[in-house]
Amino acid sequence: MTKNASAADTGEPNTASIEFRIKPGVAWINGGAVGNAKTVSLTSAEAAYDLALGRISPASKPEPAEWKRSGAPDG
């Protein structure tokens, strides 16, 4: 891979881990129990399913407003 080519340009998978915040009440992320963890590190591919369901959000962004309104556990 050249310096200017990204993983998307070459078809190579992006294996860089990203820190995600776990929605309160969620017990499982990416097929694994999270216990009392508040964050989890996943690749983009690993995070896709739980991200689409709203169970996680990027830790680098503010907590989703809908998480504050939700009173029921999801997981």
Backbone as CSV, one residue per row, in Angstrom:
resi,resn,N_x,N_y,N_z,CA_x,CA_y,CA_z,C_x,C_y,C_z
1,MET,0.863,-1.176,0.000,0.000,0.000,0.000,0.904,1.232,0.000
2,THR,0.589,2.181,-0.839,1.388,3.399,-0.906,0.982,4.357,0.196
3,LYS,1.794,5.380,0.397,1.513,6.350,1.454,0.172,7.050,1.266
4,ASN,-0.216,7.319,0.035,-1.441,8.063,-0.224,-2.671,7.180,-0.375
5,ALA,-2.502,5.876,-0.397,-3.644,4.972,-0.562,-4.213,4.615,0.802
6,SER,-5.517,4.599,0.891,-6.170,4.186,2.133,-6.562,2.725,2.007
7,ALA,-6.986,2.107,3.107,-7.440,0.723,3.083,-8.617,0.566,2.141
8,ALA,-9.488,1.560,2.068,-10.648,1.495,1.184,-10.219,1.479,-0.279
9,ASP,-9.140,2.186,-0.600,-8.644,2.235,-1.972,-8.077,0.898,-2.424
10,THR,-7.503,0.143,-1.517,-6.823,-1.094,-1.865,-7.683,-2.325,-1.647
11,GLY,-8.826,-2.173,-1.027,-9.676,-3.319,-0.734,-9.261,-4.054,0.526
12,GLU,-8.226,-3.569,1.199,-7.791,-4.193,2.441,-8.740,-3.807,3.567
13,PRO,-9.011,-4.746,4.488,-9.910,-4.411,5.596,-9.283,-3.400,6.546
14,ASN,-10.119,-2.563,7.141,-9.648,-1.597,8.129,-9.637,-2.302,9.474
15,THR,-8.455,-2.546,10.014,-8.338,-3.282,11.264,-8.002,-2.389,12.447
16,ALA,-8.043,-1.084,12.259,-7.759,-0.160,13.355,-8.905,-0.195,14.359
17,SER,-8.570,-0.291,15.632,-9.594,-0.294,16.676,-10.072,1.115,16.964
18,ILE,-11.355,1.217,17.229,-12.002,2.480,17.568,-12.686,2.280,18.910
19,GLU,-12.602,3.263,19.777,-13.245,3.192,21.089,-14.710,3.601,20.952
20,PHE,-15.610,2.756,21.465,-17.045,3.021,21.422,-17.613,3.043,22.830
21,ARG,-18.547,3.936,23.057,-19.283,4.029,24.313,-20.412,2.994,24.252
22,ILE,-20.660,2.296,25.343,-21.710,1.282,25.415,-22.958,1.899,26.027
23,LYS,-24.096,1.697,25.377,-25.367,2.210,25.878,-25.674,1.571,27.233
24,PRO,-26.070,2.359,28.220,-26.418,1.798,29.527,-27.488,0.711,29.391
25,GLY,-27.282,-0.394,30.099,-28.229,-1.501,30.077,-27.912,-2.583,29.065
26,VAL,-26.973,-2.325,28.154,-26.598,-3.327,27.153,-25.601,-4.294,27.789
27,ALA,-25.891,-5.591,27.680,-25.062,-6.610,28.310,-24.080,-7.282,27.350
28,TRP,-24.371,-7.248,26.051,-23.547,-7.935,25.060,-23.228,-7.007,23.892
29,ILE,-21.981,-7.021,23.450,-21.543,-6.276,22.270,-20.658,-7.205,21.449
30,ASN,-20.912,-7.265,20.161,-20.108,-8.076,19.242,-19.986,-9.520,19.717
31,GLY,-21.042,-10.057,20.299,-21.065,-11.451,20.726,-20.397,-11.729,22.053
32,GLY,-19.975,-10.705,22.760,-19.311,-10.903,24.042,-19.955,-10.094,25.150
33,ALA,-19.976,-10.675,26.350,-20.520,-9.974,27.510,-19.621,-8.791,27.847
34,VAL,-20.231,-7.657,28.198,-19.447,-6.461,28.502,-19.324,-6.190,29.994
35,GLY,-20.092,-6.892,30.806,-20.016,-6.680,32.246,-20.361,-5.245,32.603
36,ASN,-19.517,-4.612,33.394,-19.741,-3.224,33.813,-18.978,-2.218,32.957
37,ALA,-18.410,-2.676,31.846,-17.613,-1.787,30.987,-18.467,-0.650,30.444
38,LYS,-17.872,0.504,30.322,-18.541,1.683,29.755,-18.144,1.892,28.297
39,THR,-16.966,1.340,27.909,-16.488,1.465,26.535,-15.937,0.125,26.060
40,VAL,-15.802,0.015,24.749,-15.244,-1.184,24.128,-14.488,-0.754,22.875
41,SER,-13.384,-1.434,22.569,-12.613,-1.150,21.355,-12.951,-2.190,20.299
42,LEU,-13.391,-1.719,19.137,-13.778,-2.597,18.038,-13.289,-2.022,16.722
43,THR,-13.137,-2.890,15.713,-12.882,-2.398,14.364,-14.215,-1.924,13.797
44,SER,-14.175,-1.238,12.686,-15.407,-0.778,12.042,-16.313,-1.945,11.696
45,ALA,-15.730,-3.033,11.202,-16.522,-4.211,10.834,-17.161,-4.845,12.063
46,GLU,-16.415,-4.956,13.160,-16.951,-5.543,14.383,-18.071,-4.691,14.966
47,ALA,-17.964,-3.393,14.828,-18.927,-2.469,15.430,-20.197,-2.292,14.611
48,ALA,-20.175,-2.626,13.344,-21.267,-2.290,12.422,-22.646,-2.709,12.923
49,TYR,-22.808,-3.943,13.365,-24.118,-4.446,13.790,-24.639,-3.690,15.014
50,ASP,-23.834,-3.636,16.081,-24.273,-2.974,17.309,-24.432,-1.473,17.114
51,LEU,-23.633,-0.884,16.252,-23.755,0.537,15.932,-25.090,0.802,15.240
52,ALA,-25.461,-0.070,14.299,-26.733,0.082,13.582,-27.932,-0.064,14.515
53,LEU,-27.789,-0.867,15.566,-28.871,-1.055,16.536,-28.891,0.024,17.616
54,GLY,-27.895,0.894,17.625,-27.840,1.959,18.621,-27.342,1.500,19.976
55,ARG,-26.666,0.372,20.029,-26.144,-0.150,21.294,-24.808,0.468,21.677
56,ILE,-24.111,1.030,20.689,-22.828,1.690,20.919,-22.795,2.987,20.124
57,SER,-21.917,3.879,20.534,-21.670,5.109,19.776,-20.188,5.438,19.916
58,PRO,-19.615,6.130,18.938,-18.197,6.484,19.041,-17.928,7.282,20.323
59,ALA,-16.926,6.867,21.064,-16.590,7.544,22.319,-16.090,8.959,22.076
60,SER,-15.634,9.241,20.860,-15.115,10.569,20.537,-16.224,11.594,20.314
61,LYS,-17.467,11.129,20.266,-18.610,12.024,20.055,-19.458,12.075,21.322
62,PRO,-20.295,13.101,21.466,-21.167,13.179,22.645,-22.122,11.987,22.717
63,GLU,-22.516,11.648,23.926,-23.484,10.560,24.116,-24.780,10.899,23.387
64,PRO,-25.357,9.948,22.656,-26.611,10.227,21.941,-27.714,10.686,22.891
65,ALA,-28.452,11.703,22.495,-29.522,12.256,23.328,-30.581,11.213,23.637
66,GLU,-30.871,10.322,22.690,-31.912,9.316,22.921,-31.523,8.322,24.013
67,TRP,-30.243,8.175,24.312,-29.831,7.306,25.402,-30.273,7.872,26.743
68,LYS,-30.298,9.179,26.863,-30.697,9.813,28.119,-32.188,9.655,28.381
69,ARG,-32.979,9.548,27.308,-34.430,9.401,27.445,-34.847,7.957,27.662
70,SER,-34.012,7.026,27.241,-34.360,5.611,27.297,-34.231,5.093,28.721
71,GLY,-35.289,4.486,29.225,-35.250,3.931,30.566,-35.142,2.424,30.568
72,ALA,-35.446,1.777,29.441,-35.431,0.325,29.371,-34.073,-0.183,28.903
73,PRO,-33.583,-1.264,29.536,-32.335,-1.860,29.072,-32.497,-2.413,27.663
74,ASP,-31.408,-2.431,26.910,-31.425,-2.961,25.549,-30.227,-3.865,25.378
75,GLY,-30.454,-5.113,25.275,-29.292,-5.929,25.066,-29.563,-7.352,25.197
